[in-house]
Amino acid sequence: MTKINKEKIKELKELKGEEIEKKSMEIIEKEIDLSLFSKEEKEIIKRVIHATVDFEYKDTMIFHRDAIPQALKALKNEKDILVDVKMVEAGISQKYLGSSKVICYLSEIKEFETTRTEKAIELALKKEPNIGIIAIGNSPTALLKTIEVLKQKNEKKIVVIGMPVGFVKALESKILLSKQDFPFITNISRKGGSPATCAVINALLRMKEW
């Protein structure tokens, strides 16, 4: 091992968590041009790329014009976050959550005709009065059910973060979401998943403190 490599390893070992995060963000900004995005959109995209190490999100993420301001308003007003799976629930930072709750109804569902996540979203939207954000990170059917229910209710105050992953219905559900007139954040790709979805939520939670 050369002297340079040893010095580099020592330097990396001495970096603390916050320093690593800061350095990562600097690398992201150096490697891609985010100048066309707003300050808030830029923060979200950087967080998603940081969580996934996938620069493609720069080109696939779409923001409804009201999504970020409405999501921040919901979080400041201590509205709750409904999620499709426990992995999304686990990935949301408690540090910035405040009095908002993260709600997942999967354990409430014993019988279902289509998918458990779809039924869980439907039940939660019937029973929970304080939902301000719905975050779908895994299940395309849960996102499709979310769109269906919000359209039926003509609900435009809830922000939908729809980033399910997969080969079946994931892309199609996100394309459908992108055509809605209620506020949403999504990515037009088969890619997505819990890490990317949590990154969006955690970026919003941090921005709430700005």
PyMOL commands that set and color helices and strands:
alter all, ss='L'
color gray80, all
select helices_A, chain A and resi 3-14+17-31+39-52+57-60+67-76+86-91+106-108+116-127+140-153+170-178+194-207
alter helices_A, ss='H'
color red, helices_A
select strands_A, chain A and resi 61-63+80-83+102-103+131-136+159-162+184-187
alter strands_A, ss='S'
color yellow, strands_A
deselect
rebuild
show_as cartoon
